[in-house]
Amino acid sequence: MLRDLGLEGRHNVQNAKDGAPIVINRQHALSNRRIKFDPATRRITVEREEFRSLNFLERLHRRRGFQDPYLVEDTWAFSADLTMLTLVFWGLSGIWLGWGIRQTRVWGSLCLVSGMAMFALFLALL
């Protein structure tokens, strides 16, 4: 049904019982769609969610992994992995430079300790 409508992608289906309409929630990066199929009338209704920036950001944070066969899902997962690797490299290179440059060793150590303290605080607040 989704392929025929041109809406292939990540989705979930609410089971219909005793001839009730079948509801498919099609997850989309910008705005979700709800597709309703009523078997009694053989009618399909597609509703589009109004775009809201908070909903958009929340959906981006819920996307994860490479388990879906869709390019958009893989692109987001790859960009999240690349960001994580970049941040780890940035932190490790900062430690290396802070230790390697004698004039910045005190400031580098202070920044490292304060960063670790903030991380511990944020971890405790979870």
C-alpha positions in Angstrom: 0.0 0.0 0.0 2.8 2.4 0.9 4.7 1.6 -2.3 1.6 2.4 -4.4 1.2 5.7 -2.6 4.8 6.6 -3.0 5.3 6.7 0.8 7.7 3.8 1.4 9.8 4.1 4.5 9.8 3.4 8.2 6.3 2.8 9.5 4.2 0.9 12.0 0.7 -0.5 11.6 -2.1 -0.5 14.1 -4.1 -3.8 14.0 -7.7 -3.5 12.9 -10.3 -5.8 14.4 -13.7 -6.7 13.0 -13.6 -4.6 9.9 -12.3 -1.5 11.7 -10.0 0.8 9.6 -6.3 -0.1 9.3 -4.0 2.7 10.4 -0.4 3.0 9.2 1.8 5.6 10.8 4.5 6.5 8.3 7.5 8.1 10.0 9.1 10.9 8.1 11.9 13.3 8.9 9.9 16.5 8.4 6.3 15.5 9.1 4.7 12.1 9.8 1.8 10.8 7.8 -1.2 8.7 9.0 -2.7 6.5 6.3 -6.1 5.1 7.1 -7.6 2.3 5.0 -11.3 1.5 5.6 -12.0 -2.0 4.2 -15.8 -1.4 4.3 -15.7 1.5 1.9 -12.3 0.6 0.3 -11.2 4.2 0.9 -7.7 5.5 1.7 -7.1 8.7 3.6 -3.7 10.2 4.0 -3.2 12.8 6.8 0.0 14.9 7.1 1.2 16.1 10.4 1.9 19.9 10.7 5.6 20.6 10.8 6.9 21.6 14.2 10.5 22.1 14.9 10.4 20.4 18.3 8.8 17.3 16.8 11.4 17.3 14.1 14.3 17.4 16.5 12.7 14.7 18.7 12.3 12.4 15.7 16.0 13.0 14.7 17.0 11.9 18.2 14.8 8.7 18.0 16.3 7.5 14.7 19.0 5.0 15.3 21.0 2.2 13.6 21.3 0.7 10.2 18.4 -1.8 10.5 16.2 -0.2 7.9 16.8 -0.7 4.2 16.1 3.0 3.4 18.9 5.4 2.4 17.6 8.3 4.5 17.8 6.2 7.6 21.3 5.1 6.8 22.4 8.6 6.0 21.3 9.9 9.4 22.9 7.0 11.2 26.2 7.6 9.3 26.2 11.3 10.1 25.6 10.6 13.8 28.5 8.1 13.8 30.7 10.5 12.0 29.9 13.2 14.5 30.7 10.9 17.4 34.1 10.0 15.9 34.9 13.6 15.2 34.1 14.6 18.8 36.3 11.8 20.2 39.1 12.8 17.9 38.7 16.4 18.9 38.9 15.5 22.6 41.9 13.2 22.3 43.8 15.6 20.1 43.1 18.4 22.6 44.5 16.2 25.4 47.6 15.4 23.3 48.2 19.0 22.3 47.6 20.2 25.8 50.2 17.9 27.1 52.6 18.4 24.2 52.8 22.2 24.3 54.5 23.1 27.5 53.0 26.7 27.7 49.5 25.3 27.6 50.0 22.3 29.9 48.4 24.0 33.0 45.4 25.4 31.1 45.0 22.1 29.2 45.0 20.2 32.5 42.5 22.6 34.0 40.2 22.3 31.0 40.5 18.5 31.0 39.6 18.3 34.7 36.7 20.8 34.4 35.4 18.9 31.4 35.5 15.6 33.2 33.7 17.2 36.2 30.9 18.5 34.0 30.6 15.1 32.3 30.3 13.5 35.8 27.7 16.1 36.8 25.6 15.6 33.6 25.9 11.8 34.1 24.7 12.1 37.7 21.7 14.3 36.6 20.5 11.6 34.2 
